[in-house]
Amino acid sequence: MPRPRALHLLIPTLAIAPLLACPADPDEPGDELADTDTSEEDASDSSTEEESTDSSEDSSSETTESTEEESSEGESTDTGTESTEEESTDTGTESTEEESTDTESTEESTDTGTDTGTDTGTGGMAECADFVLDGLPAMTMGSSAVATDDYSLCMGFGGTGALDVTFEWTAPKQGLFSIDSVGSDYNTVLGAKLGTCVDEGPWAACNDNLYDVGDVVDPDSRIQVGLQEGESVTLFLDGRYASSVGDYQLTIEELECPAPELLDGPFPVEGFGSIGWGDGLYSGSCGGYGEELAFSWTAPEAGLYAIDTFGSDDDTVLYVRDEACWGPELGCNDDAEDDLTSQLFLDLEANQTIFIVLDVYAQDFAGNYEVHINPA
């Protein structure tokens, strides 16, 4: 058993004892005698206390018990202080652990932020965006009411004052992916930029209304992007107007691409087909939301090539992707030279394969359409 710390308490007593004695008044000799007696008593007390310090273990035990009793009564002896500190430490640790648990729970709740708790697919911490989405398919829900207005226009859609939410997502495989806001209860604008932390980068895709035919308008939004395995994209879910605020739902799904028609032969290389009313599978960064025709062509040699839809019945949108439907977009054009048909100029490598989509402006466009490829 450790020795009691009574000695540490006695040393200050010995040091301050002479200071406590009153100075002798020469006019009152009795005071001088009283001081002498007091000094003798102090010395005697000091001797007694030193003997008490060197006493047996039984006396030490009693002193320790006494000290512990005093500490429980709140006196600030060293022993009592240590006991109090230990109790405080134990209590503080438990409290801290409980608070930490509560904090972790709060952090988990904060990490999902605007999410409602529905199977969101929301993952870890985003590098620059508001949230990270994981998996395929991926879906998240939340509210834009707690968002801020960080971005303004997505190819002319969305505006200053409209609240926006951003997401990062990494493709787990190579493919063409559809991203939509179907299920949201406000007018949305949806855009995408390839990569992360790309506030100033070019738009890869943008859409305001999923369906806009005459008086029938679906204010949800849908875009698609082709990605390689491990490639990331940043998604921007904005409001159409400053008053466009509410609960959103964002869904990412993989699209299955049907085999395109193969184009070959001498120039001009041509493709033909008919398009009816309805929703199409593909859409480009510059539009194209109706049904479409898809073609594949391989450049015989390096050079600049012109691809157009001249001679088609109605308003076309033309976009080209590298290699296949999931390849990066090489170009997109809606109207060429104030015409309703479209034209692109692409610089291609020898034996480079391109995926050509002849799309129409909206779901209610139909007719006969054609595409032509020529050296520029």
C-alpha positions in Angstrom: 0.0 0.0 0.0 1.5 3.5 -1.0 2.4 5.7 1.9 0.0 8.5 2.6 0.9 12.0 1.5 0.5 13.6 4.9 4.2 14.8 4.7 3.4 17.0 1.7 0.7 18.6 3.8 3.0 19.2 6.8 5.9 20.9 5.0 3.8 23.9 4.1 2.6 24.0 7.7 6.2 24.2 9.0 7.1 26.8 6.5 4.2 29.1 7.3 4.1 28.6 11.1 6.6 31.5 11.8 4.6 33.7 9.6 1.5 33.1 11.5 3.0 34.2 14.9 2.1 37.7 15.9 5.1 40.1 16.5 5.8 40.8 20.2 4.6 44.2 21.5 7.3 45.7 23.8 4.6 47.4 25.8 3.0 44.0 26.6 5.5 41.4 27.7 2.8 38.9 28.2 2.4 38.7 24.4 6.1 37.8 24.0 5.7 34.9 26.4 2.6 33.8 24.6 4.5 33.8 21.3 7.2 31.7 22.8 4.7 29.2 24.1 3.1 29.1 20.8 6.3 28.5 19.0 7.1 25.7 21.4 3.7 24.2 20.8 4.2 24.5 17.0 7.5 22.8 17.3 6.0 20.1 19.4 3.1 19.7 16.9 5.6 19.6 14.1 7.6 16.9 15.9 4.4 15.0 16.6 3.3 15.3 12.9 6.7 14.0 11.7 6.4 11.1 14.1 2.9 10.5 12.7 4.4 10.5 9.2 6.8 7.7 10.2 4.2 5.7 12.0 3.2 2.2 11.3 1.2 0.9 8.4 -1.8 0.7 10.6 -1.6 4.5 11.1 -1.0 5.0 7.4 -4.0 2.9 6.7 -6.1 5.0 9.0 -4.7 8.2 7.4 -5.6 6.8 4.0 -9.1 5.9 5.1 -9.5 9.3 6.6 -8.2 11.0 3.5 -10.5 8.9 1.3 -13.4 9.9 3.5 -12.4 13.5 3.3 -12.1 13.2 -0.5 -15.7 11.8 -0.7 -16.8 14.9 1.3 -15.2 17.1 -1.4 -12.1 18.4 0.4 -9.2 19.1 -2.0 -6.4 17.0 -0.6 -4.1 15.3 -3.2 -5.6 11.9 -2.5 -9.1 13.2 -2.7 -8.2 15.0 -5.9 -6.8 11.9 -7.5 -9.9 9.9 -6.6 -12.1 12.6 -7.9 -10.1 12.8 -11.1 -10.3 9.1 -11.6 -14.0 9.1 -11.1 -14.3 12.1 -13.4 -12.2 10.3 -16.0 -14.3 7.2 -15.9 -17.5 9.1 -16.0 -16.1 11.4 -18.7 -15.0 8.4 -20.8 -18.4 6.8 -20.7 -20.1 10.1 -21.4 -17.7 10.8 -24.2 -18.2 7.4 -25.7 -22.0 7.9 -25.6 -21.7 11.3 -27.0 -19.3 9.9 -29.7 -21.9 7.3 -30.6 -24.6 10.0 -30.8 -22.2 12.1 -32.8 -21.5 9.3 -35.2 -25.2 8.7 -35.6 -25.6 12.4 -36.3 -22.7 12.4 -38.8 -24.3 9.4 -40.6 -27.5 11.3 -40.7 -25.7 14.5 -41.9 -23.8 12.5 -44.6 -27.0 11.6 -46.3 -28.0 15.2 -45.9 -31.2 15.7 -47.8 -31.9 12.0 -48.1 -35.1 10.7 -46.8 -33.8 7.3 -45.6 -35.2 5.4 -48.5 -32.8 3.0 -50.2 -30.7 5.8 -51.4 -27.5 4.2 -52.6 -25.6 7.2 -51.2 -22.0 6.3 -50.5 -19.0 8.0 -48.8 -17.7 11.5 -48.7 -17.8 13.4 -52.0 -14.6 15.2 -53.1 -16.4 18.3 -54.5 -20.1 17.4 -55.0 -22.8 17.3 -52.3 -23.2 13.5 -52.3 -21.5 10.3 -53.7 -23.7 7.6 -55.3 -22.6 4.0 -55.4 -23.7 0.9 -57.3 -25.7 0.1 -60.4 -28.6 0.7 -60.6 -28.3 3.6 -58.1 -31.1 5.7 -56.7 -31.3 8.5 -54.1 -34.0 10.7 -52.7 -34.0 14.0 -50.9 -35.1 17.6 -50.8 -33.6 20.5 -52.6 -35.1 22.9 -50.0 -31.8 22.7 -48.0 -29.6 23.1 -51.1 -27.9 26.3 -52.4 -27.7 28.0 -55.7 -24.1 27.2 -56.8 -24.7 26.7 -60.5 -26.8 28.7 -63.0 -27.2 27.4 -66.5 -26.9 24.0 -68.1 -26.8 24.8 -71.8 -29.4 27.6 -71.2 -31.5 25.6 -68.8 -31.8 26.4 -65.1 -31.3 29.9 -63.8 -29.9 32.1 -61.1 -31.8 31.5 -57.9 -32.7 27.9 -58.6 -31.4 25.6 -55.9 -29.2 22.7 -57.1 -27.8 19.4 -55.7 -24.7 17.7 -57.1 -23.6 14.1 -57.1 -20.5 12.1 -58.0 -20.8 8.6 -59.5 -18.2 6.2 -60.8 -19.2 3.6 -63.4 -18.6 0.0 -62.1 -18.4 -1.2 -65.7 -18.2 0.0 -69.3 -21.5 1.0 -70.7 -24.2 3.6 -71.6 -26.0 4.9 -68.6 -29.3 6.7 -68.2 -29.8 9.3 -65.4 -33.2 10.7 -64.7 -35.2 12.7 -62.1 -38.4 10.8 -62.7 -40.4 10.9 -59.4 -39.4 14.4 -58.4 -42.2 16.7 -57.4 -40.8 19.9 -59.0 -39.6 21.1 -62.4 -36.0 19.9 -62.7 -33.0 20.4 -65.0 -30.4 17.7 -65.2 -26.8 18.0 -66.4 -23.6 16.0 -66.4 -19.9 16.7 -66.7 -17.2 14.0 -67.0 -14.9 13.7 -64.0 -15.0 15.2 -60.5 -14.4 18.8 -59.3 -15.3 20.0 -62.8 -17.3 23.2 -62.1 -15.7 24.9 -65.2 -15.6 21.8 -67.5 -17.8 21.4 -70.5 -21.3 19.8 -70.3 -21.5 16.2 -71.4 -25.3 16.2 -71.4 -28.2 18.4 -70.4 -32.0 18.1 -70.3 -34.9 20.2 -69.1 -38.1 18.4 -69.9 -38.3 14.7 -70.4 -41.4 15.1 -72.6 -42.5 18.3 -74.3 -45.1 17.8 -77.0 -47.6 20.6 -77.6 -49.5 21.2 -74.4 -48.2 18.0 -72.8 -45.0 18.6 -70.8 -43.2 16.3 -68.4 -41.0 18.5 -66.2 -38.8 15.6 -65.2 -35.4 15.3 -66.8 -33.3 12.5 -68.4 -29.8 12.4 -69.8 -27.4 9.6 -70.7 -23.6 9.3 -70.7 -21.2 6.7 -71.9 -18.5 5.8 -69.5 -15.6 3.4 -69.2 -15.2 1.2 -66.1 -13.9 3.3 -63.3 -14.7 6.6 -65.0 -16.5 9.2 -62.9 -19.2 11.7 -63.7 -20.6 14.7 -61.8 -24.4 15.1 -62.0 -26.1 18.5 -61.5 -29.8 18.4 -60.4 -31.0 22.0 -60.7 -34.4 23.7 -60.5 -35.9 25.2 -63.7 -36.9 28.4 -62.0 -36.1 30.1 -58.7 -39.4 28.7 -57.3 -38.6 25.2 -58.4 -38.0 23.5 -55.1 -39.1 20.2 -53.6 -38.4 16.5 -53.1 -36.3 14.9 -55.7 -35.5 11.3 -56.9 -32.5 10.6 -59.0 -32.0 7.2 -60.7 -29.0 5.8 -62.7 -29.5 2.7 -64.9 -27.6 0.9 -67.6 -29.0 1.0 -71.1 -28.8 -2.0 -73.4 -27.7 -0.9 -76.9 -29.2 -2.7 -79.9 -26.8 -3.4 -82.7 -26.5 -0.5 -85.1 -26.7 -0.7 -88.9 -23.3 -1.1 -90.5 -22.4 1.5 -93.2 -19.8 0.7 -95.8 -18.9 1.3 -99.5 -17.6 4.1 -101.6 -18.4 7.7 -100.9 -20.9 9.1 -100.4 -21.6 6.6 -97.7 -25.4 6.7 -97.0 -27.9 5.3 -94.5 -31.7 5.5 -94.6 -34.7 4.7 -92.4 -38.1 5.6 -91.0 -38.8 7.1 -87.6 -42.2 7.1 -85.8 -43.6 9.0 -82.9 -42.4 8.0 -79.4 -39.6 8.0 -76.9 -36.1 7.0 -78.2 -33.3 5.2 -76.5 -30.6 7.7 -77.0 -30.1 11.4 -76.5 -27.2 13.8 -77.3 -25.7 16.7 -75.4 -27.6 19.0 -77.8 -30.9 17.2 -77.6 -32.8 14.5 -79.5 -35.6 13.0 -77.5 -37.6 11.1 -80.1 -37.0 7.8 -81.8 -33.8 7.4 -83.7 -31.7 5.5 -86.2 -28.2 4.2 -85.2 -25.3 3.5 -87.6 -21.7 2.3 -87.3 -19.0 3.3 -89.7 -15.2 2.9 -89.8 -13.0 5.6 -91.4 -10.8 4.0 -94.2 -8.1 6.6 -93.6 -7.2 9.5 -91.4 -8.9 12.8 -92.4 -11.7 15.3 -91.9 -15.2 14.0 -92.7 -18.6 15.6 -93.1 -21.7 13.8 -91.7 -25.1 15.3 -92.4 -28.9 14.5 -92.4 -29.7 16.6 -95.5 -32.8 15.4 -97.3 -34.6 14.2 -94.1 -38.3 14.9 -93.7 -38.2 16.8 -90.4 -36.2 18.4 -87.6 -33.2 16.2 -86.9 -30.5 16.0 -84.2 -27.2 14.4 -85.1 -24.6 13.1 -82.6 -21.6 10.8 -82.9 -19.8 8.7 -80.3 -16.5 7.0 -80.4 -16.5 3.3 -81.2 -19.9 2.3 -79.7 -23.0 3.6 -78.0 -21.1 4.0 -74.7 -18.2 5.8 -76.2 -17.5 9.5 -75.5 -19.4 12.0 -77.6 -17.3 13.4 -80.5 -19.9 15.9 -81.6 -23.5 17.0 -81.6 -25.5 19.3 -83.8 -29.2 20.2 -83.9 -29.6 22.7 -86.7 -27.0 23.3 -89.4 -26.9 26.8 -90.9 -30.4 27.7 -89.7 -31.8 24.6 -91.3 -33.8 21.9 -89.5 -31.4 19.3 -90.6 -28.0 18.7 -89.0 -24.3 18.5 -89.9 -21.0 17.6 -88.2 -17.3 17.8 -89.2 -15.1 15.2 -87.5 -11.3 14.6 -87.7 -10.9 10.9 -87.6 -8.0 8.5 -87.4 -7.5 5.6 -89.9 -9.7 2.6 -89.0 -11.5 4.6 -86.3 -15.0 3.3 -85.7 -17.8 5.8 -84.9 -21.3 5.3 -83.6 -23.7 7.7 -85.5 -27.2 8.5 -84.1 -29.8 10.2 -86.3 -32.3 11.5 -83.8 -35.3 13.8 -84.0 -36.0 17.0 -82.0 -39.0 15.7 -80.0 -41.2 12.7 -79.5 -43.8 13.9 -82.0 -41.5 14.0 -85.1 -41.7 11.2 -87.6 -41.0 10.5 -91.2 -38.2 9.3 -93.5 -34.6 10.2 -92.6 -31.2 9.8 -94.2 -27.5 10.3 -93.2 -24.5 10.9 -95.5 -20.8 10.7 -95.0 -18.2 12.4 -97.2 -14.6 13.5 -97.0 -14.6 17.2 -96.1 
